[in-house]
Amino acid sequence: MKTIQFLKTAGSIACLAFALNATAQTSASAPSASSETIGEHVDDGTITTKAKADLLAAKNVKSTHIHVKTRKGVVWLTGTVPSADDKSAAEEVVQAVKGVSSVKNHLKIAAQ
């Protein structure tokens, strides 16, 4: 009977030591710069969707040729707009979206 109790205790201690070691290794390893958590991906997708919707709703921006991409809160605007006013207005609209840390405005002004 004492042998069974001893084996149960030893097994429990081994499991606890294994769990603590696994946790220490997981928290000690830093994620790489290119890794992205699911939460970050969803947040970036939400920011992109909200930015596109706000651009379409903005009366002072002709946004049919604006492409929006988001990575870790940084939004890239690419495509064409008819004027410099549209370019700066698009940047202002996107900067106002919750979660946007910065805007990289690579919009080109199309000659009309």
N, C-alpha and C positions, 0 to 999 in steps of 0.2 A: 504494500500500500504506500509506503514511504517512497518507493522508487517511482511510482506513477505521479505522485505529487511533485517530486523533484523534477521529473521530465516536463511536466506542465509548466512549472516555474521557469525552467531553463528555456523552454520553447517561447514563453512569453517575453523573457528578457531578450532572446535573440530577435524576435519580431520587433520589439521596441527599438533595439539597437539598429536594425536594418532600416526601419522607418525614419529614425533620426538621421542616419547617414544619408539616406536618399534625399531628405528635405534639405540637408546642408549642402549637398552637391547641386541641387536644383537652384537654390537661392544664391549660391556662389558663382554660378556661371552666368555671365552677362549676355543678354541677347545681342545678336549682331545688328549692325546699323540697318541692314536691309530687311530685318524681320519685322513683321507687322502682326499685331494681335487681331483677333476677330473684332474686338471692340473698336480698335482704330479703323479697321476697314469699314465697319458699319458707319462710324462717325464720318469718315471721308465720303462715303456714298451719300449720306444724309446732307452733308455740306454741298456736294455737287448738285444734288437734286434741288435743294433750296436755292442755290445760286442761279441755276437755270430758270427756275420758276420766277424768281425775283427779276431776272433780266427780261423775261418775256412780259412780265407785268409792268415794268418800268416804261412810262410814257416817253421819257427823254432818251431812250436807247433803242436803236434799230438792231435787234439781237438775233436775227434769223441765221446769221453766219458766224456766230460766236460759239466756240467749243470750250468746254469747262472740264478741267481735270483737277483732282485734289489728292494730295499726299501729305499725311500728317499735319493737316490744317493749312497747308500752303496751297493756294489755288492758282493754277495757270490758265490764263485766257489766251486762246489762239483763234485765228480766223480773220475775218475782215469786217470793218465798219465803214460807213460812208464819210465820217468826219472825225476830226480831233475831239470835238465835243462828245461824240458818241463813245470814243475810246476812254476818255476820262470819266464820263458818267457810268460806263460799265464797271470800271474799277471801283468807283464809289459805291455802287449798288452791291457788288460782291463783298467789299470790305465790311459792309454793314451786317453781313450774314453771321449769325452766332456760330462760333467755333473757328472762324477764319483767323489765322495768325498773320498771314501776309498774302499779298496778291502779286503775282508775276504777270504783268500785262504785256503780252507779246502780240497784241492786236495790230493788224496792218490797216492803214487807211486806203481804201480802194478808190481809185480815180474814177470819177463819174463822167 
